[in-house]
Amino acid sequence: MDDLVRRSVSADRLATVLLGLAGLALALAATGIYGVLSFLVAQRTPEIGLGMALGATRPQVVRMVMAESLRLTLLGCGAGFLVVLGLLRPMARLLYGVGPVDPLALGGGLVLVAGVAMLAALQPARRASRLDPLVALRSG
């Protein structure tokens, strides 16, 4: 009886584990993106300070950092999409209820990762907009 119950819930257990791993991967991706963008903002502190000293407003600084983040995110999503396309054949037998080229699943995954990346970029962008121009210029 135990073996029968174990076999009947094994697919659900596997789906739960995979969903948990996907959530962990998304959290790790967000943490990595946040770290890289924080580093890039820290490197560009003198440039941002100079722009603010010359009259750049806080929304302009946030837009500049978010635009750079979007560019990097789109490059990463494009590279990830190419990797996914290369892995479609080997992964096709593991997919259940989803075709290997399902546009909803692929598009949804890309939108989810891009959205998480933009949320992770928001804090470094806001921090950059609050820089004191004098301090930023002295740090460079």
N, C-alpha and C positions, 0 to 999 in steps of 0.2 A: 504494500500500500504506500509506504514511504517513497519507493522508487516511482510509482505512478504519479504521486503528487509532485515530486521533484521534476519529472519530465514535463508535467503540464504547466508548471510555472517557470520553466527555464527560459523560454522566449521573453516573457515579461521581465524576468530578472536581468537578462542581457540588455534589453531595451533600457531599463532603468540605469544600469551601470554605464551604458554608452551615453545616455542623456546627462548623467552626472559628470562624466569625463568631458563632454562638450561644454558644459557650464564652466568647468575648471579651466579648459583651454581658452574660453572666452575671457575669463577673469585674468588669466596670465597674459593674454594678448593686450587687454586694457592696461594692465600694470606696466607691461613693456613699452607700450605706446606712450603712456604718461611719463615714464622715465626718460625715454628718448626725447620727447618734446620739451620736457623740463630742462634737459641738458642743452638742447638747441637754443632755447630761450636764454639760458644763462650765458651761452657763448655769444649771443647777439645783444647782450645787455648794453654795451657802449653804442651800438648802432641804434637801438631802440631809444636810448637816452638822447642821442643826438636828434633823432626825429622828433621826440617830444619837446626838446629845447627849441627846435625850429618851428614848432606849432602843431605837431600832430596831436590829435585828440585821442582820448582813451578808446572810443569806439573804432577809430582808424587803426590803432595799435592792435586791438582785439581782432579786427578783420584781417589785418596783415598776418598775424600768427595763425589764425584759423585757415586762411587761404593756403599758407605753406603746409599746414597740417593736412588739409584736404588733398593737396597735390601729392604728398607722401602717401596718404591713405589710398588714393586712387592707383598709384604705382604699385603699392603692396597688394591691393585687391586684384589688379590686373595680373600680377605675377602668380598670386594664389589661384586665380581662375585658370591660368595656363597649366599649373600643376594638377589641378582637379581634372582638367580635360585629359591630361596624360594618364591619370589614374582611373579613368572611367571603366575601362575594360576589366582590370583586375578587381575593382570594387563592385561591379555590376551584380555578381552573384550574392553579395552581402546585403544588397538593398532589397527591402521587402515593401511592396506597395508603392514604390517610387521608381520610375524609369531612370536609367543612367543619365539621360539628358533632360531631366524634368526642369523646365525653365522656372517654375515656381520655387522649387527647392534651391536651385542654384542662385536665382535672383534674391530669394529671401535670405539665404546665407550671406551673400555679398552685402545686402542692405543692412543686415544685422551687424556684421563686422564693421562696416563703415560708420554706422550709427554709434557703436561703442567707441570707435576711434575718435569720433568728433566729440563725444562726451568726455573722453579722457584728455582731449586737447583743450577743453574749455578752461580748466584750472590754470595751466601754464599761461594761457592767453590772458586771462584776467589778472594774473600776477604780473605779467609784463606791462599791462596797462596801468598798474599802480606804482611803477617805478618812479623814483624821484630823479629827474633828469640830471641834476648835479652829481648825485651819488653814482648814477649810471656812467656818466662821463668820466668820473675819477677812477672807476674800476677798470677802465680800458687802458 
